């Protein structure tokens, strides 16, 4: 009904004018500061620069170099290990917490607010505090462990074996409240009648969770899974502040390498290639999650 | 529900046993419920303590001298209180200036983002014109791209524009996030079109519809976006770190980092700096945690499903 032949109704014309006018502010900013750098980055990944101004097209050379760059493989390994441990841990813990908080009703509000606190605090500050807590000799954690009689305490950020894990702990601590909040919102959207029906049918405890609660909060869980995953690949602040990539490069990640190559060493071409690797990683992981979405995410038809 | 039946049974001479069994069963579930309630509280209290512990440690450690923290035994309230950590931090780092910078940048970003996202969200949700779907698709895919992926090209762009070392650069880079547009659009999609159509019949143009109907109704989503953006920009480290070289222009996270790198072994000082950095946020949160959380989840909750 919008067009009769080539003529637009006055209404459709007005919609166009206002429509375009309203998107222009954001669109211009977006294209200039987001879209253009993205394309620029893609192009850069195929270039190498001698000075900051001179670029030469080198095809896939940057990507070939990445294959042999041992720091890239370490960084990639770290990213995967980090993401695939902290994200499930965060979500499972958050799920447990949100169910408990939900069951408390109004009284749960206090816990909900308390657990949300780490999310609004700056990563740099949080990292500084945890860094002092992780000190092997004087830090809070080991001191407490000593008081419990444990003498062989981990070296946390000093040891190559536990450094990334320690940073992971901080990440879970930081993201728990935020993740819990979103699952809580999902829980609150479950119609109470379903629980009553379940009770009548004799569904208790685990059955109740598995057949009523879980399917109905699965959209929230999926959302939280995707966002946490993408966020986990961006990790940088915590690592920079707590270990600066050490000890012995055991905590370097892809963003770290991007920063090193692009900003410090001004190898913008190589850095962009690494960035493309990071992007590819994020896209693949997200795509995989979407493939599985159909299998376990249940969208109720009541919209 | 079984009351009348059981009393009939009792009167007709049938079993009081049945009543006893029912009572016993009721008592058992009540016990189970109390037990699970106690467990819930214990678990949540422990978790809350673990959550808050680092902040308490931060406060405690900030008042200890370098030598105090070297001792291996724990003292929660140091004696004497070394307030000089704080005075040193304030003299070394112009915290007031940094706070002003951070606040200024964050507020402008929030303003720009909410305004442009609201307009674009409305346009994408309620108006029709060619190219609408493509733009939506582009924004959707852009949401997947972490900013760290494009930070180097962005840096080159900012350099070419001559905007390195300005607040404007940081503001502009933050203000046009596709996520904001998407959030607002989702919410606006759920607004009833009949309301808008009725207004149109009454002669209100699209702009009037936007200002008088969409904006007021969309307030939950917009305030959610505002709060989230504000928190994110206040705490952001990487962008100000990349672009703000002048000490006078820096933000709090960047200032804290330079403090900790300069005094990398004086942990008391570092913790004092962290406390000062977190103080504004902690105060605001202590006063309005409910509002903040409701604000964030209202908009978020509306757009998660479907």
Interface residues (C-beta under 8 A of the other chain):
Chain A: X2 X12 X14 X15 X16 X18 X19 X20 X22 X23 X25 X26 X27 X29 X30 X32 X33 X34 X35 X36 X37 X38 X40 X41 X44 X97 X100 X101 X103 X104 X108 X109 X111 X112 X113 X114 X115 X116 X117 X118 X119 X120 X121 X122 X123 X124 X125 X126 X128 X129 X130 X132 X133 X135 X137 X138 X140 X143 X144 X146 X147 X173 X176 X177 X181 X182 X184 X185 X186 X188 X189 X219 X220 X223 X230 X233 X234 X236 X237 X240 X241 X255 X258 X259 X262 X263 X268 X271 X272 X275 X276 X278 X279 X282 X283 X286 X299 X300 X303
Chain B: X40 X41 X43 X44 X47 X48 X50 X51 X52 X53 X54 X55 X57 X58 X61 X69 X70 X71 X72 X73 X74 X112 X115 X116 X117 X119 X120 X122 X123 X124 X127 X128 X129 X130 X132 X135 X138 X139 X142 X144 X145 X146 X147 X148 X149 X150 X151 X152 X153 X154 X155 X156 X157 X172 X173 X175 X176 X177 X178 X181 X205 X206 X207 X210 X231 X234 X235 X237 X238 X242 X252 X253 X256 X257 X260 X267 X270 X271 X273 X274 X277 X278 X281 X282 X285 X289 X290 X292 X293 X296 X297 X300 X301 X304 X305 X306
